[in-house]
């Protein structure tokens, strides 16, 4: 089976000393969570160096910590011995240092209806780590601010859905009460917002680099390639 690995993936594949892949989906094994973060960071840098204006979606949460750490480490040490040795080891010798300013970031999830300014919102994570941290332009990016998703009559979420209970059957059945009609309209407004968001991603040409959020256990260290990095169009 012919595998179209990138230069970085080839280096990690050889390092893993995998003799033969018999599965339909190719994979790369790594020894630790930090090593996975290094693979992700190098792959991201490799892709951005070739697609400086591309569309990216990056993980939110604790599993992104090593990816973020190694991305900064590589960029901060680009011209010294540590950085040069690392780039050479993983087949990136001589590439131009990437500039993230013209990337287009797409936020792929949110804790709705948590307000964006809350410190543990996914928007805040993306703002701190990717927009401010990596220098990606927010004006070129798609981000999710829960407060921008309006409900019927511009009502507060808990006035529409007391106790956070949402009856999704209202998507396809007739509303029986005045309050159910308000809930139904609100559900349709949320659905329409999501559809419009997906259309905006399509208008950008789809996502070129998608880094999925990962969870490793102490036992499972076999990471399928498509769960680490995959290139797809939405």
Order of alpha helices (4+ residues) and beta strands (2+ residues): alpha-beta-alpha-beta-alpha-alpha-beta-alpha-alpha-alpha-beta-beta-alpha-beta
